Amino acid sequence: MVLLTCANQGIQAQDVVFSQFYANPLYLNPAFAGSKVCPRLSLNYRSQWPALVSAYTTVSASYDQYFDQLHGGVGAIVMTDRQGDHGALSTSALSIMYAFRFQLAREVWVNAGLEMGIVNTSLNWEDLRFPDMIDKVTGFTGMTSAQMPEETNKWYLDFDAGVLVYGPAWYAGFSASHLTQPSNGFYGVVKLPMKFTANVGALFNVAEEARRTSSLGLGTPVLSPNIIYQYQAGFHYFNYGLYLDWMPFLVGVWFRNGIGAERWNPDAFIFQVGFQQDYFKIGYSYDVTVSKLTNNTSGAHELSLGVILPCPEKKQRIKAIRCPSF
């Protein structure tokens, strides 16, 4: 929280990070809107570094579906992020998006998406503690020389864009967030840095015969390797993952590392488990921190819930994207 007093020195915020990337597809890339064709509801909860007095807690909910009349998908996502004890710094956002869909080749489809959101960032000054409040004998005095900003509640518009290309068993996407770099600082103009995300993945049947179910009632085992790269504010983030989808169960493992200021920074291993049946799915993941914060954070917990609602009758058959559920 002391860093808030240094806002005029060019400190730049970074975006929320989810570990179940494909369980929150609209946050990953607005071009995912309508990619499952049928109405889709996604709920996500993340508690990062709970040992640091609930340092980061994030909740998001999204809905999207494809519309024949619009030749594309429409979606909406609402998210709330709380940082620090009692949520001293909180951010809430509501975004809507549209993804136009067209066929590039016989087995290649493209979604091009645009997103507009309204964001509110608020600061609870009373919950902040500064070094000059500490007395050797009495502890916190409640008095500080830090100057409270004139405005502790900010609203601004935010714009994102993305593209998604996919085939029967592969997919690749790219998105750019904060296109207009809105100011979200409390002390003067502090621009929110743009974020760039690229993802690529594929699905491979493990069994020689692509049977729908086995004698145990399990579907065809499918392996799905994935890479997700993100860049923001001079930092590079690499995520390498592998899923085993054996309906109705899914397990996955990811490794995340960052590179900034010419320094390699291993961050965490991510372990995921999920269950999906018909139109319902639920997933859990745990981030095992491997950086120097290992013994102080208690990792990160993430829970997701997804529902695919009955699909309305379509005038034409639309090909839904095949990608991991979590």
C-alpha positions in Angstrom: 0.0 0.0 0.0 3.0 2.3 0.5 3.4 2.2 -3.3 0.2 4.3 -3.6 2.1 7.3 -2.4 4.6 6.9 -5.3 2.0 7.0 -8.1 3.6 10.1 -9.6 6.8 8.0 -10.2 5.3 6.1 -13.1 4.0 2.9 -11.3 1.8 0.9 -13.6 -0.9 -1.6 -12.7 -1.3 -5.0 -14.2 -4.3 -7.1 -15.0 -5.9 -9.9 -13.0 -4.5 -13.3 -13.8 -6.7 -16.4 -14.0 -5.2 -20.0 -14.0 -8.2 -21.7 -15.6 -7.8 -19.8 -18.9 -10.4 -21.5 -20.9 -13.0 -21.6 -18.1 -13.1 -17.9 -18.5 -12.9 -17.5 -22.3 -14.4 -14.0 -22.6 -11.7 -12.7 -20.3 -9.0 -14.4 -22.3 -10.1 -13.0 -25.7 -13.4 -11.3 -26.7 -13.4 -13.3 -29.9 -14.5 -16.3 -27.9 -18.0 -14.7 -27.7 -20.4 -17.2 -29.2 -17.7 -19.7 -30.0 -19.7 -22.5 -28.4 -22.8 -21.4 -30.4 -25.3 -22.4 -27.6 -25.9 -20.1 -24.6 -23.0 -20.4 -22.2 -22.8 -19.2 -18.5 -19.4 -19.1 -16.8 -18.7 -18.3 -13.1 -15.1 -18.0 -11.7 -13.7 -17.3 -8.2 -10.0 -16.9 -7.5 -8.2 -16.4 -4.2 -4.5 -15.6 -4.7 -1.9 -15.6 -1.9 -4.5 -16.1 0.9 -1.7 -16.2 3.5 -1.2 -12.5 2.9 -4.6 -11.6 4.5 -6.6 -12.2 1.3 -4.2 -10.1 -0.8 -6.1 -10.7 -4.1 -9.7 -12.0 -4.5 -11.5 -12.0 -7.8 -15.0 -13.0 -8.9 -16.3 -13.0 -12.5 -19.4 -14.0 -14.3 -20.0 -14.1 -18.1 -22.7 -15.1 -20.6 -22.4 -15.5 -24.4 -24.2 -17.1 -27.3 -24.3 -17.1 -31.1 -27.0 -15.3 -33.0 -27.8 -16.1 -36.7 -29.3 -12.7 -37.3 -26.0 -11.0 -36.2 -23.7 -13.5 -37.9 -21.7 -13.7 -34.7 -21.6 -14.0 -31.0 -22.6 -11.6 -28.3 -21.3 -11.7 -24.7 -21.1 -9.9 -21.4 -18.8 -10.2 -18.5 -18.8 -8.6 -15.0 -15.8 -8.8 -12.7 -14.9 -7.6 -9.2 -11.3 -7.6 -7.9 -10.3 -6.8 -4.3 -6.8 -6.2 -3.2 -5.4 -5.8 0.3 -6.9 -6.3 3.7 -10.7 -5.5 3.6 -10.4 -4.8 -0.1 -8.5 -1.5 0.4 -8.3 -1.2 -3.4 -11.2 -2.6 -5.4 -12.0 -2.7 -9.1 -15.3 -3.6 -10.8 -16.0 -3.8 -14.5 -18.9 -4.5 -16.8 -18.1 -5.3 -20.4 -20.1 -6.2 -23.5 -18.6 -7.7 -26.7 -19.5 -8.8 -30.2 -17.5 -11.4 -32.3 -18.2 -11.6 -36.1 -17.8 -15.1 -37.5 -16.9 -16.1 -41.0 -15.4 -19.1 -42.8 -11.9 -18.6 -44.2 -11.5 -22.0 -45.8 -13.3 -25.4 -45.9 -12.2 -26.3 -42.4 -11.1 -23.0 -41.0 -13.2 -20.4 -39.2 -12.5 -17.0 -37.9 -14.0 -14.9 -35.0 -13.2 -11.2 -34.9 -14.2 -9.6 -31.6 -14.6 -6.1 -30.1 -15.2 -5.3 -26.5 -16.3 -2.2 -24.6 -16.4 -1.9 -20.8 -17.0 0.5 -18.0 -14.7 0.2 -15.0 -14.8 1.6 -11.5 -11.7 1.7 -9.2 -12.1 2.8 -5.6 -9.6 3.3 -2.8 -10.6 2.9 0.9 -8.1 5.3 2.4 -9.0 4.4 6.0 -7.7 0.8 5.6 -4.2 1.9 4.5 -1.2 1.8 6.8 2.0 3.8 6.2 5.4 3.4 7.8 5.2 6.8 9.6 2.1 5.5 11.5 4.3 3.1 13.5 5.5 4.0 16.9 8.1 1.8 18.7 6.1 1.7 21.9 2.4 2.2 21.0 2.3 0.6 17.5 0.0 2.2 15.0 -0.7 5.8 15.8 -3.3 6.5 13.0 -1.4 9.6 12.0 0.4 9.9 8.7 2.0 12.6 6.5 0.8 10.9 3.3 -1.7 13.0 1.4 -5.1 11.5 0.6 -5.9 11.9 -3.1 -8.7 14.3 -4.0 -10.6 11.5 -5.7 -10.8 8.0 -4.4 -13.5 6.7 -6.8 -12.7 6.7 -10.5 -14.8 5.7 -13.6 -13.4 5.1 -17.1 -14.2 3.4 -20.3 -12.0 0.5 -21.6 -11.8 -1.1 -25.1 -10.4 -4.5 -26.2 -10.2 -6.4 -29.5 -9.2 -9.9 -30.5 -9.2 -12.5 -33.3 -9.6 -16.3 -33.1 -8.8 -18.8 -35.8 -9.8 -22.4 -35.4 -10.2 -25.7 -37.2 -11.7 -29.1 -36.3 -8.9 -29.9 -33.7 -6.7 -26.7 -33.4 -7.2 -23.1 -32.4 -5.1 -19.9 -32.2 -5.9 -16.4 -31.0 -4.6 -12.9 -30.3 -6.1 -10.1 -28.3 -5.1 -6.6 -27.3 -6.5 -5.0 -24.1 -6.8 -1.4 -23.0 -6.5 0.0 -26.5 -7.0 3.6 -25.4 -4.8 3.2 -22.3 -7.3 4.9 -19.9 -6.0 6.6 -16.8 -6.7 4.8 -13.6 -4.3 6.6 -11.2 -5.4 8.6 -8.1 -2.5 11.0 -8.3 -2.5 12.6 -11.7 -2.6 10.8 -15.0 -1.4 7.2 -14.8 -2.2 5.3 -18.0 -3.2 1.6 -17.8 -0.7 -0.2 -20.0 -1.9 -2.2 -23.0 -1.9 -6.0 -22.6 -1.3 -8.4 -25.5 -2.3 -12.1 -25.3 -1.6 -14.9 -27.8 -2.8 -18.5 -27.4 -2.4 -21.6 -29.4 -3.4 -25.2 -28.8 -4.5 -28.5 -30.4 -6.4 -31.7 -29.5 -5.1 -35.2 -30.2 -7.1 -38.5 -29.7 -5.0 -40.9 -27.7 -7.1 -44.0 -28.6 -6.6 -45.6 -32.0 -10.4 -45.7 -32.4 -12.3 -42.5 -31.7 -15.1 -44.3 -29.8 -17.6 -42.1 -28.0 -17.5 -44.2 -24.8 -15.5 -47.0 -23.4 -16.6 -50.0 -21.4 -16.2 -47.9 -18.3 -18.4 -45.2 -19.6 -15.5 -42.9 -20.3 -15.1 -41.0 -23.5 -12.2 -41.0 -26.0 -9.0 -39.8 -24.2 -7.8 -36.5 -25.7 -4.5 -34.8 -25.1 -4.4 -31.0 -25.5 -1.0 -29.1 -25.4 -1.3 -25.3 -25.1 0.8 -22.2 -24.9 -0.4 -18.8 -23.8 1.9 -15.7 -23.9 1.1 -12.3 -22.4 2.9 -9.0 -22.4 2.1 -6.0 -20.3 4.2 -3.0 -18.9 7.5 -4.5 -20.0 6.9 -7.9 -18.5 6.6 -11.2 -20.6 4.5 -14.1 -19.2 4.7 -17.6 -20.6 2.2 -20.3 -19.7 2.8 -23.9 -20.9 0.1 -26.4 -20.3 -1.1 -29.9 -21.1 -4.6 -31.3 -20.6 -5.9 -34.9 -20.5 -9.6 -34.9 -21.3 -11.2 -38.2 -20.6 -14.9 -37.5 -20.4 -16.4 -36.8 -17.9 -13.0 -36.1 -16.2 -10.3 -33.6 -17.1 -6.9 -33.1 -15.5 -4.3 -30.5 -16.5 -0.9 -29.1 -15.5 0.6 -25.7 -16.4 3.9 -24.0 -15.7 4.0 -20.2 -15.6 7.0 -18.0 -15.7 7.7 -14.3 -16.3 10.6 -12.4 -17.8 11.2 -8.7 -16.8 14.2 -6.5 -16.7 16.2 -9.3 -18.3 15.5 -11.6 -15.5 13.9 -15.1 -15.6 11.2 -15.4 -13.0 9.6 -18.9 -12.5 6.3 -18.2 -10.9 4.1 -21.3 -10.4 3.0 -24.8 -11.3 -0.7 -25.0 -11.9 -2.6 -28.2 -11.2 -6.2 -28.6 -12.4 -9.0 -31.1 -12.1 -12.5 -30.9 -13.6 -15.7 -32.8 -14.1 -18.1 -32.3 -17.0 -21.3 -34.0 -17.7 -23.8 -33.1 -20.5 -24.3 -29.3 -20.1 -22.6 -28.8 -16.7 -18.9 -28.6 -15.7 -17.0 -27.7 -12.5 -13.3 -27.2 -12.1 -10.7 -26.6 -9.4 -7.1 -25.5 -9.7 -4.2 -24.7 -7.3 -1.2 -22.6 -8.1 2.0 -24.0 -6.4 4.2 -20.9 -6.1 7.9 -21.7 -6.9 9.3 -18.1 -6.7 10.9 -16.6 -3.6 7.4 -16.1 -2.2 6.9 -19.9 -1.9 6.7 -20.1 1.9 4.7 -17.0 2.4 1.7 -17.0 0.1 -0.2 -20.4 0.3 -0.4 -20.4 -3.5 -3.7 -19.6 -5.2 -7.1 -21.4 -5.3 -9.5 -21.1 -8.2 -13.0 -22.5 -8.7 -15.0 -22.4 -11.9 -18.6 -23.4 -12.8 -19.9 -23.6 -16.3 -23.3 -24.3 -17.8 -24.2 -24.8 -21.5 -27.9 -24.0 -22.0 -30.1 -25.7 -24.6 -29.3 -24.4 -28.0 -32.1 -22.6 -29.9 -33.0 -23.9 -33.3 -30.6 -22.7 -36.0 -31.3 -21.8 -39.5 -27.9 -23.0 -40.5 -25.5 -25.4 -38.9 -22.7 -23.5 -37.0 -19.4 -25.2 -36.2 -18.5 -24.7 -32.5 -14.9 -24.4 -31.4 -13.2 -27.4 -29.8 -10.9 -26.3 -27.0 -10.3 -27.3 -23.3 -13.1 -26.6 -20.9 -10.7 -25.3 -18.2 
